[in-house]
Amino acid sequence: MDFLKELNEEQREAVTYTKGPLLVLAGAGSGKTRVVTYKIAYILAEGLAFPEEILAVTFTNKAADEMRDRVIRLVGERAKDMIISTFHSFGLRVLRSEGHKVSVLDEDDREELLKEIIGEISPKLDGITPQFCASRISLLKNSMVSPEEFIAYTAKDKVLGDIYFEYEKRKKDLYLVDFDDLLLEPLKLLRVDSVREKYTKRFKYVLVDEYQDINRPQFLLTKIISSGSRNLTAVGDPDQSIYSWRGADPKIILNFREDFPDAKIIYLERNYRSTQSILEAANSVIANNESRFPKKLWTERGRGRPVVVYVGDSDIEEGRFIVDEISSLTKEGYSFKDIALFYRTNAQSRFYEELFLRSGFPYRIVRGVRFYERKEIKDALAYLRILVMPYDILGLERAISTPSRGVGKKTLLSLREYLLENNLTIWEGIRSFPAPSKVKKSLLSFSDLIDSFREKVDKVPLRELFIELLEKSGYIDMLRSLGDEGEDRIRNLEELLTVISRMEEEEPHLTLTAFLDKISLYTDQDLKRGTEDAINMMTLHASKGLEFPVVFMVGMEQGLFPLYRSFNNRDELEEERRLCYVGMTRAMDRLYMTACRMRRIYGRTMSYSLSMFIDEIRSIHKMVIED
């Protein structure tokens, strides 16, 4: 129990409180993840629960893995049996344990499926795009509105409703679930008394990190699972709730006391990341929000350098100031990788990319192309999926088409209809599907190839299976024929092989199904951060959870940040302010906030006034202003 000495008084109180619901309001940089990991360790060390009786939920696989490693370091290998996962991973675990054999639809495949449906229902209606439908349907599902419950007020809504209905039907027919289903389908299962009782009896402690980011289905899952013991620990910060556009509901954390009237609330206000100057500036901005629990971050790190606000006449002047400051910072001993540049929208990145290219500064854009959505990665995973997913028609269509085997789209569409009409597995269907002799020969040849690998599943190391399957399928030869482009894709497959090897080292008995389940839920947030010495460029949303010695927040102009659309909507404006607060509190030593009076953006030169967020800092904080 010596690890309790490493905690401050408030952290220790949160860790040792083990009876009943607890809300830990943890400000930025206050050690909230430490509270979750140390509390798990404390529960185990005190013998309050066995590892398998603890459920800890966070928002990225990377965070879950790091949390598990930290608990193991504190209490030893026995902690490996506990469940520390994302909400979606836990939802998939529930589906698998209840016998559901489904494949997870990723973002690209979801849009392809919607594109197919739109082409059949309303190919020419303006604004009905796969991206629009995917976003609206996801928000409806996060709000737990089914296709049958959706009320259409406009002609566009009516079409959306038809698409939503067909999308849900087609997923069910194809044994597919999307990310939202990984929350909604377990909730349906938990309505069954025997299933609900199994989970409420099993988990004696439920801990949720980043509680400010949960949506309604996640809240209901949490509430149901913890209803047996009522030992729920929720850790979060309403001031950092910035994801309402994808379904997160900040009212859930604000209403915690209403949902759990006997809850204890503990504040963590000591910050271990930033200087006092940065915290005072951030505090003065967020204090203008009404929907929050009042708190003020403080630190023992000292005042540090003042926050710098720069206002130039043009974006050219703003760029010149940023380059000069970065040059000075590197002379002071900072590396390029210590520096981050945040912007409100992706459209703003081009100007700063060109700026750094001209200046010879190395840079990288954080979370650009998603690794697991690259074509070659999706192709390789499709080959692996069809070894263990007997109804994965989309996986079959992708694998059999790459490389080309003389099986065209028309044949594949007929094969899909044949499988669905006769409720056949992909392998039963291929063998009985009526087709011209040449096409049939290709289908049977592919089926024989895959059958030979299906026999090897879980008998040979996954790494060996992966290499041999891609070689014998002709996929690697196809990439080699593409020259330099193909070599780049092969390098990406080698990176996937590295992921497989690492997982096998961590879990010697890793099954192919378990690997595919993990990988289907990965995002770029789960990839290892680059170690190259380069300036980190990203949107403010992408900065969440990160920290850098030096931060530049650019484009601090009214209309750019906060965005114009938030001006007449209090909730949206408060979320913009929370986003500003998140960006400011990523800075450890130095914070720069830059703006200009004239900026060329979206193909036009526009005049701007200074962001209201800068004015909110000026009201109580001494700034260094350079014109």
N, C-alpha and C positions, 0 to 999 in steps of 0.2 A: 504493500500500500504506500510505498515511498513516493509513488508518482503524484499523490495528492499535494505534496509539497511544491510541485511545479506550477500549481494553479494559484490565481489570485483569489481573494475572498469570495467574490461573486461567482466565479467559475466553480469554486469548490462547493458552494451552496447548491448550485445547479446539478453538479455531478452526484452529490450525496443525497439529493431529494429523490426518493424512490417509491413513494406511495401516492398515487393519484396523478391527475393531469398537471402538466407543467408547461408553461410558455416561457421560453428564454428569448428575450428581445435583445438580440446581439448586433450591436452597431458594426459598421465596416471595420475590418481589421482587429476585431476584439477577441478573436480566438474561438468563434462559434464551433468550428469543426473539431477543435481540440475538446470542447465540452462534450460533443457527441461521442468521440472515440474514448475519452477518459471515463465517461459514464458507462459505456459498455464494459470497459475493463473493470470498473468498480463493481458493477452488478455481478460479473463473473468471479471476481476476487472475493466478494462477500458471500458467494454461494446463493444468491437470490434467484438465480435461474441457470439452467444449462444453456450452452451455446445455441442449441437448436430451438430454444424457446425465446430467442431475441430476434426481432426484425428491425433492421435499420434501413431507412430509405433516403437516397439523395438523388441528384438530378443528372449526373453523368456517370458512365461506367468507370471512367478514370478516377473520379472522386471516390466511388465505391471501393475500387481496388486499393487506393491509397489509404482509405479509412480502415480497411481490413488489415493491411500491412502494419498500420500503426497500432491496432489493437493486439495483433500477434506479438509485436515487439514488447508490448506492456505485460501481457499475461501468458504468452506461449502458444504453442501449436494447437492446443485444444480449441482456440477461438476460430479455427478454420471451419467448424461446423455451423457457425451462425450464418444467417442470411443478411448480407449487406448488399443492396442492389438499387437500381433505379426502379421507379414505379412500373415502367413498362417491362423491365426484366422480371419483376415480381409477378406482374399480370400474366406474362407468358409462362412462367413457372406454374402458376395456378392452372392455366389451360392444359399444359402438358400433364400435370399430375391428375387431372380429371379426364385424361384420355383423348384430348383434342389433337388431331394430326393436321396442322395448318402451316402454311408458309406466310411469312411477314412481307407485306407489300411495301417496298421502299418508295421514296418520293417520286423518283423518275418513273417507275412502273405504274404508280398510282395515276400520274398524269397521262401516261400512255393509255391506260384503261379508260380514263375519262375522255380522252381525245377520241377513242373508238366509239364511246357512247354518244358523245356530242355529235359526231358525224352521222349517227343514225337518227338522232332525235331533232337536232336543230343546228345544222351545219353553218348557217349563214347569219344567225342572230348576233348583232354587235355586242361585244363585251362578254359573251359566253365562251371563255377560254378555259383550257384545262387548269391553268393556274388559279383563275378566279373561282372555278367550281371547287377545286381542292381546298382553297382557303375558306370559302363559305361553308362547305360541308364539314370541315374540321371544327369550325367555330360552333356550328349547330350541334355536332356530336359532343363537344366539350360542354355545351349547355344542356346536354341530354335531351335534345329535340330529335325525335325519330322522323323518317320520311312521312309517316302517317300523321304525325302531329304538326308538321310544318305547314304554316298558313301563308299562302301566296297573296300578296297585295298588289302585285304588278304582273304584267305579262312576262317580264324577265324572271320574276320569282317563280311563276308557274313552270317555266321551262327548267329552272334550277331544281324545283321539286321533283319533276319527272326524271331528271338526270340523277338526283340523289337516290330516288327509289330504285332505278335500274342499277346504279353503282353498287348499292347494298345487296341487291339480288345477285348480281354477277359475281361479286366477291364470295358470296356463300356458295354459289355453284362451283367456283374454282378453288374452294378450300383455302381462301385467302383471308387474312386479317390485316388491317392497316394499324398504324400506331394508336389511333383513338380506340380501336376495338380491343387493344391490349388492356384498356381500363374498363371499357363498357361490358365486354363479355365476362370477365371475372365477377363484375357486379351482378350480372344476371345469375351466375352460378351461386353466388352468395345469398340469393333469395331462397335457395333450397335449404331447409332447416339443417339437414345432416351435413351439408357442405359448410355452411356458416359455423356450425358448432365445432367442426373439425379445426377450423382456423382460429376461432376465438379461444378455444381451449388450449391450442398449441402455444400461442404467443403470449408470454407473461409481460413482456416489455416491447413497446413499439416506439421507435425514435425516428423523427423526420427532420432532416436538414433542409435548409432553404424553403421553409414553410410558407414564405410570402409568395412563392412562385406556383403554388398548387392551384389546380382548377377544381371544379365541383366533383367530377368523378374521382379524382385523387383524394379529395376530402372525404367522400363517402367511403372509399376503400379504407382509409385510415381510421375513420370513426367506427366502422363495422369490425375491423380486425382487432382494434383495441378495446372493444366494448366488453369483453370478458373480464380482463384484468383492470381496465381503466388506467393502466400505467402508460400513458402517452406523454412523450416529451417532444414538443415542437420547438424548433430553433429557427429563428428567422428575423428579418428586419423589414417592416413595412416600407421604410424609406428606400429600400432597394428593389421594390417590386416594379419591374419594367417590361413585363411580358404579357400585358392584357391583350395585345394584338394577336397572340396565339392561344388565348383562352384562360390565362392565369387570372385569378380573381383576388385582388388585394383585400377585399372585404372579409375574406375567410380568416385571415390572421387578425384583422381588426375586431372581428366578432368572436374571438376565441373564448372570451369570458361568458358570452351568451350561450355558446354551444357546450361549454364545460364550466358551469357556475362555481364549482368548488376548486377551480384551477388556481395554482400558485403562479405568480408572474415574477420573474427575476430579470433585471436589466444588466446588460454588459456594456459599459460605456467607456472603459479604458481601451484605447487604441494602441496597438503595438507596431503599426505600419508607418504612419505619417507624422510629420512635424506638427507642432501646435498651430503654426500659421496656416497650414493647409486645412487643418480640422476646423479652425475658426471660420475660415472662408466657406467651407462646405456646410457647417452648422448654420451659418447666416442665410444660405440659400434655402436649405430644406425647411427651415423654421417657417417659411411662408406657406407651406402646405397645411391644409386643415385636417386631412384624413391621415392621421398618424398618432403614434404614442410619443409625446414630447420626451426628448432625451438630448444630451449634449456629449459628444465624444471629447475625450481629453487624452493626453499622453504625457509620459515622462521623458520623451525624446528631446525636449527643448523646443524653442520657437522656430529655429531654422530660418531659411531665407524667406522673404516675403513672396507671396504669390505675385507673378508678373502678368499684367494685362497690357497687351500691345494693340494699338489701333492705328492702322495705316490708311493712306488715301486709296490704295488699290491692292488687289491680291498680289501684284508683283512686289509691292513694298512689304506685304505680310510675308511672302516667301523669302525675300532677302533677309528679313529679321530672323526667321526660323533658321536659315542656313548659317547666318553669323553666330547665333546662339549655340547651335549644335557644334560648330567649329570650336567655340570657346569651351564648351562642356568637355569635348574630347581632350582638349589641352589640360583641363583640370583633372583628368584621369578617368572620366566616364567612358565606357565602351559604347559603340553604336547599339548593341543589344540591350543596354540599360535604358534606352530612350524609346518612348512610344508616342505615336501621333494618332489622336482620335478625331473622327469626323462623324457627323450625324447621319449622313446617307452615303451609300456606296458611290453615287454619282460624283461626289466630291474628291474621290481618291485620285483621279487621273491627273489633276493639276499638281498634286504633291509628288506623285510618281515621276512626272516629268522634271519637277524641281530637283529631286534627289538624283535622277539620272544625269542632269546637266552639272550638278555639283560633285558627282563622283561618289556620292554616299551610298553604301549598300543598304538595301531595304528588303523587307518581305511583307506581303499582305497576309495577315492572319485569317484563316478560314476562307480561302478562295474556293477552288474546285474541291469538292468533297471527295476524299480518297475512295470511299466505298461506293461512290456513284460513278466512278470512271468505268468506261465500257469494258475494258479488259478484266477489271475486278468483278464486275457484274456477270460477265461471261463465265469466268472461272467458278464463281460461286454457284451459278446455275448448273454447271456440270456436277458439282458436289451435291447440290440439293436434290437432283433427280435420283441420286443413289438411295436416298432415304425417305423422300417425300413422294408417295405413290400417286398423289393426285395433283402434282405441281405441273399443270399444263403450260403455264407461262415459262417455267424453267425449261421444260422440254422444247418449247418453240425457240427459245433463245439458243440453247445448246446445239440443237440439230441444225440450226441455220448458220453456225459459226464454227468451223469454216463451212462453206456451201457444200451441200451433199445432193443437190438436184431435187430438193424438196421445197417447192415454192410456197408463197403465202396462201394461195388459194387452197392447196392441199392441206396446209396446216390449219386453216380455218375449218375445212371439212372434217379434219381429224378431231378438232376441238368439239365441234357439234356432235360428232359420233360418240366421243367419250362421255359428254354430258348427257346425251339422250339415253345411253345405255348404262350410265353410272359405272363406268369401267375405270380401273387404274390406267395410268399412261402405258404400262407395259402389257397389260391385257389388251388394251385398245390397239396398240401398234401391230400386234400379231394378228388380230382379227379384222383390222380395218381393210375394206375393199379398195384397192388402188391399182392403177396400171402396173404392169410387171416391173418396169424400170424403177418407178418410184417405190414400189413395194420392196424391191431388192435393197434400195438405199435405206428404207425404214428398218428392215430386218437386220441389215448390217450394223446400223447404229444401235439397235436394240441388243444385238449380240455383244457389241463392245461394252455397253453399259452393264449388261448382265455379268460380264466377266469381272467388272469392278465391284458390283454389288456384293459378290461373294467374298470380296476382300475387306469390306467395311468392318471396322472394329477388330480385324485380325492382323492388320499391318499398321505401323505408325502412320498417322494422318499425313505427315510430311511426305512420306514415300508415296502414299496413295495420290496425293495432289500432283507431285512431279510426274509420275507415270501416266496418270489420266490425261494431263494436258499434252504430254508428248505423243501418246498413242492415238489420241483423238485427232491429231493433226493441227491442233490449235497453235502450238509453238512454231511449227513450220510455217503456218499462215502468217504469223507476226514477223518471222525472219524475212519473209518475202517482201515486207513493206519498207525495208531499209531502215533509215534513222528513226522514223516514226515508230516502227515496230520494235526497235531496240529500246526506245523509251517505255513502251508498254510492257516489254519483258522485264525491265527494271522495276516497274510497279508491281508486277507479279512476284518478283523476288522479294519485294517489301512485304507482300502478303504472306509469302513463305516464312519470312522472319516473324511475323505475327503468329503464325501457326506454331513455329518452333518454340517461341516464348511461352505460348499457352500450354504446349505439351510439357515443357519443363516445369511449369507451375502446377499442372494437373496431369500426372503421368498416365492416368486412366481416362483421359478426355475422349469422349465419343464424338463421332461426326455430327450427330444431332445437336449435342451440347455446344459444339463449336459454332455451328450454323446459327443457333439461337443467339449466342453471344454476338456474333458478327453482324447479324441482322439488325441489332439494336445499337450498333456503334455509330458515332458521329465524329466529325473532325475534332470535337472537344476531347475525344478519347485518344487521339493520336499524341505521341510524344511531341513536346514543343521543340522547335528547331533550336539548335545550339550555335548556329552560325552568327557571326558578329554583324548584325544588321538591324537597322531601325525597324521597329514593329509598327506597321500601319494597320488600322482596323476601325470598324464602326464602334460607336459607344456601346451598343448592345453586345458586341463581341468582347468588350473589355471586362465584362462581369466576371468576377472570380480571379482576376489577374492583379498583379502589382508590378510597378516599375519604379526605379529610382527617379526617373525624369519623365514627365508627361506634358505633351503639348495638346491642348484642346483647341482645334481650329474652327473657323467659321462661326464665331460667337456673335451672330447677328440676328436681329429680330426677323423672323420669317424663315431663317435657316435653322436656328436653334434658340428658342422653340420654333417648331414648324408653324406655318401660317394656319394650318387646319385646326390647331389646338386653341386658337385665340378665343373662340366662342364656346368652348366646352371645358368646364372646370376639371372634370376627371382627366381629360386628355392633357390639359396644361399641367396638372399635378404630376402626371406620369412623365412628361417632359422634364419637369424639375427634378424628379427622382433620378432620371437618367443623367442629368447634369451632376447630381450628387454622387452617383456611382462613378462617373468619370473622374471627378475631383479626388475622390478617396482611393483611387488606384495609385496616386502619386505618393511616393515615399519621402523624397528629399526636395524636389523642385516641381512646381506646377506653373505652366505658362498657359494663358488663355488669350488667343489672338483673334482679331477681327479686322475688317476693312470697310471703308465707306462705299467703294465701288468694286463689284466682283463680277467676273464673267463666268456664268454657269448656265447650264441648260441651253447653250447656244446664244445667250443674250448677256449683255452687260447691264447689271442692275445696281441700283442704289439701295443701301441698307443703313439702318440705324443700329446702335449697339444693343445687344441682347439684354432683355430685362433681368436675366440672371446675373449679369455683370453689375447692373445697378443695385441688385440686392446684396451683393458682396460689398460694394462701395459704402453702403449705408453705415456699416459698423467696422469695416476693416481697412487699414491703411494699405494702399496699393502702390506699386511702382508702375506708373503709366508712361509709355513712351510713344510719342507721335512722330 
